[in-house]
Amino acid sequence: MPQQAHIVAQRLLNLYRQEHVIDGGWTAVNKVFLEEANSEQIITELENLPTGKKLVAHINNLRSGKTPINTIDKDLLPYGGTMSDQEVVFSLTADEISKLKAALDKFEPTQESLIAIKKLPFVQKFGNDWARDIKAALTSDAELSAKWQDVIRADKAYQIWYSAKELLSETLTERNRAQIQADMPEYETFLPMFGEQGKDVLNKLRTFLTSED
């Protein structure tokens, strides 16, 4: 049961952090919180995770009826509320659009190509939110939006790749095991993009999950 509590707690925390990209938003994830945070062991595990105390407070609000099923208290929003639905307009100049189109026409899902995109001055001006904000700026251009999605996918793939390699280089603990279990759908989606090396890393992660040590 302790291992399962780790896994459920990490999954709930991931849902809490990623509500802004989940169909149904708070209505959907709040139902999951109420259904799956069904033991004190899970609540205890959540309290020990980064930002987990906020999620526990939110779950308690849902249970008491203080917070409706389709919302969350402002003070308990993940990331300080920076990922919440807010009316922000992102735009690129005609010159920036032209340069972005030229860069995307040459883009390949390699680390070198991804770095080249990230180094573009008008990409850097968006800071850490470059992927999301430029996506928002391209909503009226379906062709560029589709090409930009390839960039986002490549960036996510490299994040997953380095995350998996880092986990495998560490002394693996039960908490790491829970993290791998919670993130396994992403590992299964992105690691095969790295060919035989990616499949090898994926198999090592699977082997660890099924090991008795």
RODO-2510 file (C-alpha; in nm, 4 decimals, decimal comma):
residues 213
     n   res          X          Y          Z
     1     m     0,0000     0,0000     0,0000
     2     p     0,2780     0,2592     0,0718
     3     q     0,4044     0,2307    -0,2854
     4     q     0,0535     0,2719    -0,4250
     5     a     0,0011     0,5794    -0,2075
     6     h     0,3192     0,7336    -0,3534
     7     i     0,1945     0,6691    -0,7060
     8     v    -0,1565     0,8049    -0,6514
     9     a    -0,0266     1,1135    -0,4697
    10     q     0,2183     1,1976    -0,7500
    11     r    -0,0523     1,1466    -1,0135
    12     l    -0,2903     1,3799    -0,8293
    13     l    -0,0178     1,6425    -0,7954
    14     n     0,0547     1,6163    -1,1696
    15     l    -0,3152     1,6714    -1,2441
    16     y    -0,3186     1,9714    -1,0108
    17     r    -0,0193     2,1270    -1,1880
    18     q    -0,1469     2,0513    -1,5393
    19     e    -0,5158     2,1434    -1,5017
    20     h    -0,4755     2,4182    -1,7631
    21     v    -0,4161     2,1622    -2,0411
    22     i    -0,6744     1,9005    -1,9362
    23     d    -1,0135     1,8865    -2,1073
    24     g    -1,2792     1,9854    -1,8581
    25     g    -1,0401     2,1900    -1,6446
    26     w    -1,1132     2,2093    -1,2735
    27     t    -1,4460     2,0282    -1,3093
    28     a    -1,2650     1,7205    -1,4411
    29     v    -0,9653     1,7158    -1,2080
    30     n    -1,1663     1,8040    -0,8967
    31     k    -1,3756     1,4899    -0,9484
    32     v    -1,0563     1,2847    -0,9672
    33     f    -0,9260     1,4435    -0,6460
    34     l    -1,2442     1,3479    -0,4613
    35     e    -1,2464     0,9940    -0,6001
    36     e    -0,8780     0,9056    -0,5611
    37     a    -0,7604     1,0957    -0,2501
    38     n    -0,9483     0,8378    -0,0494
    39     s    -0,7003     0,7471     0,2222
    40     e    -0,4983     0,9252     0,4858
    41     q    -0,1832     0,7633     0,3429
    42     i    -0,2400     0,9438     0,0133
    43     i    -0,3034     1,2728     0,1930
    44     t     0,0150     1,2225     0,3956
    45     e     0,2144     1,1549     0,0794
    46     l     0,0724     1,4691    -0,0814
    47     e     0,1713     1,6800     0,2173
    48     n     0,5325     1,5666     0,1726
    49     l     0,5486     1,6616    -0,1967
    50     p     0,6400     2,0116    -0,3263
    51     t     0,3212     2,2268    -0,3320
    52     g     0,1334     1,9229    -0,2053
    53     k     0,0037     2,1065     0,1023
    54     k    -0,1894     2,3431    -0,1277
    55     l    -0,3522     2,0490    -0,3013
    56     v    -0,4459     1,8929     0,0324
    57     a    -0,6092     2,2216     0,1383
    58     h    -0,7981     2,2295    -0,1926
    59     i    -0,9176     1,8695    -0,1490
    60     n    -1,0394     1,9521     0,2025
    61     n    -1,2290     2,2514     0,0623
    62     l    -1,3935     2,0276    -0,1963
    63     r    -1,4899     1,7709     0,0659
    64     s    -1,6435     2,0326     0,2921
    65     g    -1,8348     2,1976     0,0068
    66     k    -1,6563     2,5285     0,0591
    67     t    -1,5210     2,5127    -0,2975
    68     p    -1,7591     2,4234    -0,5853
    69     i    -1,6641     2,1331    -0,8111
    70     n    -1,5838     2,3648    -1,1042
    71     t    -1,3368     2,5983    -0,9367
    72     i    -1,0518     2,6489    -0,6882
    73     d    -0,9730     2,9195    -0,4345
    74     k    -0,7436     3,1838    -0,5815
    75     d    -0,4879     3,1400    -0,3022
    76     l    -0,4544     2,7676    -0,3816
    77     l    -0,3926     2,7956    -0,7556
    78     p    -0,0814     2,6076    -0,8750
    79     y     0,2169     2,8172    -0,9862
    80     g     0,0740     3,1135    -0,7990
    81     g    -0,2078     3,1361    -1,0522
    82     t     0,0201     3,2154    -1,3469
    83     m    -0,1197     2,9220    -1,5477
    84     s    -0,4854     3,0026    -1,4836
    85     d    -0,7208     3,1129    -1,7559
    86     q    -0,6535     3,4799    -1,7971
    87     e    -0,7023     3,7198    -2,0852
    88     v    -0,3491     3,7789    -2,2096
    89     v    -0,2760     3,8780    -2,5678
    90     f     0,0484     3,7551    -2,7209
    91     s     0,1631     3,8826    -3,0587
    92     l     0,4531     3,8760    -3,3019
    93     t     0,5425     4,1451    -3,5531
    94     a     0,5254     4,0766    -3,9258
    95     d     0,9057     4,0567    -3,9324
    96     e     0,9100     3,8108    -3,6430
    97     i     0,6467     3,5958    -3,8115
    98     s     0,8563     3,5931    -4,1300
    99     k     1,1710     3,4896    -3,9415
   100     l     0,9804     3,2264    -3,7447
   101     k     0,8360     3,0782    -4,0648
   102     a     1,1859     3,0546    -4,2143
   103     a     1,3152     2,8833    -3,8995
   104     l     1,0253     2,6392    -3,8862
   105     d     1,0698     2,5470    -4,2530
   106     k     1,4196     2,4243    -4,1608
   107     f     1,3260     2,2712    -3,8271
   108     e     1,4080     1,9073    -3,7547
   109     p     1,3446     1,7236    -3,4249
   110     t     1,7094     1,7407    -3,3190
   111     q     1,8653     1,9095    -3,0196
   112     e     2,0684     2,1401    -3,2444
   113     s     1,7595     2,2516    -3,4339
   114     l     1,5669     2,3033    -3,1108
   115     i     1,8474     2,5161    -2,9647
   116     a     1,8500     2,7281    -3,2801
   117     i     1,4790     2,7997    -3,2373
   118     k     1,5232     2,8865    -2,8683
   119     k     1,8044     3,1310    -2,9516
   120     l     1,5871     3,3450    -3,1780
   121     p     1,5613     3,6874    -3,0058
   122     f     1,1828     3,7050    -3,0330
   123     v     1,1570     3,3566    -2,8800
   124     q     1,3853     3,4495    -2,5916
   125     k     1,1783     3,7557    -2,5080
   126     f     0,9005     3,5247    -2,3863
   127     g     1,1332     3,3774    -2,1230
   128     n     1,0484     3,0391    -1,9724
   129     d     0,6982     3,0512    -2,1227
   130     w     0,8265     3,0725    -2,4808
   131     a     0,6536     2,7549    -2,6035
   132     r     0,3116     2,8403    -2,4610
   133     d     0,3159     3,2109    -2,5442
   134     i     0,4252     3,1741    -2,9051
   135     k     0,1626     2,9039    -2,9482
   136     a    -0,0930     3,1599    -2,8276
   137     a     0,0442     3,4171    -3,0730
   138     l    -0,0020     3,1765    -3,3658
   139     t    -0,3640     3,0751    -3,3065
   140     s    -0,4829     3,2522    -3,6223
   141     d    -0,2304     3,0725    -3,8476
   142     a    -0,3130     2,7017    -3,8655
   143     e    -0,0071     2,6079    -4,0731
   144     l     0,2439     2,7782    -3,8445
   145     s     0,0617     2,6502    -3,5368
   146     a     0,1003     2,2927    -3,6604
   147     k     0,4713     2,3440    -3,7241
   148     w     0,5143     2,5072    -3,3842
   149     q     0,3514     2,2049    -3,2238
   150     d     0,6382     1,9970    -3,3655
   151     v     0,8809     2,2238    -3,1776
   152     i     0,6847     2,1838    -2,8542
   153     r     0,6784     1,8069    -2,8992
   154     a     1,0543     1,7935    -2,9595
   155     d     1,1212     2,0087    -2,6540
   156     k     0,9016     1,7845    -2,4392
   157     a     1,0780     1,4749    -2,5753
   158     y     1,4188     1,6067    -2,4684
   159     q     1,2848     1,7015    -2,1253
   160     i     1,1568     1,3449    -2,0820
   161     w     1,4835     1,1990    -2,2135
   162     y     1,7002     1,3875    -1,9640
   163     s     1,4549     1,3228    -1,6802
   164     a     1,4720     0,9477    -1,7458
   165     k     1,8518     0,9465    -1,7749
   166     e     1,8841     1,1411    -1,4503
   167     l     1,6558     0,9006    -1,2634
   168     l     1,8535     0,6018    -1,3884
   169     s     2,1806     0,7603    -1,2774
   170     e     2,0580     0,7981    -0,9194
   171     t     2,0078     0,5519    -0,6370
   172     l     1,6472     0,4634    -0,7051
   173     t     1,4142     0,4961    -0,4080
   174     e     1,0487     0,4168    -0,3524
   175     r     0,9697     0,7827    -0,4165
   176     n     1,1561     0,7643    -0,7480
   177     r     0,9619     0,4499    -0,8287
   178     a     0,6371     0,6376    -0,7677
   179     q     0,7557     0,9231    -0,9892
   180     i     0,8428     0,6823    -1,2719
   181     q     0,5056     0,5093    -1,2401
   182     a     0,3191     0,8406    -1,2526
   183     d     0,5173     0,9607    -1,5551
   184     m     0,5258     0,6284    -1,7418
   185     p     0,2667     0,7348    -2,0040
   186     e     0,4976     1,0209    -2,1052
   187     y     0,8032     0,7947    -2,1071
   188     e     0,6171     0,5493    -2,3303
   189     t     0,5143     0,8308    -2,5642
   190     f     0,8435     1,0160    -2,6008
   191     l     1,1345     0,7789    -2,5345
   192     p     1,0727     0,5670    -2,8492
   193     m     1,1401     0,8865    -3,0483
   194     f     1,5089     0,8329    -2,9600
   195     g     1,5266     0,5009    -3,1421
   196     e     1,6993     0,2001    -2,9881
   197     q     1,8600     0,4137    -2,7152
   198     g     1,5212     0,5446    -2,6110
   199     k     1,3693     0,1954    -2,6104
   200     d     1,6601     0,0730    -2,3971
   201     v     1,6027     0,3503    -2,1421
   202     l     1,2297     0,2735    -2,1394
   203     n     1,2983    -0,0963    -2,0766
   204     k     1,5297    -0,0079    -1,7864
   205     l     1,2548     0,2047    -1,6309
   206     r     1,0029    -0,0780    -1,6713
   207     t     1,2475    -0,3283    -1,5215
   208     f     1,2951    -0,1110    -1,2154
   209     l     0,9194    -0,0841    -1,1619
   210     t     0,8810    -0,4611    -1,1593
   211     s     1,1922    -0,5349    -0,9510
   212     e     1,1627    -0,6487    -0,5918
   213     d     1,4559    -0,4364    -0,4669
***
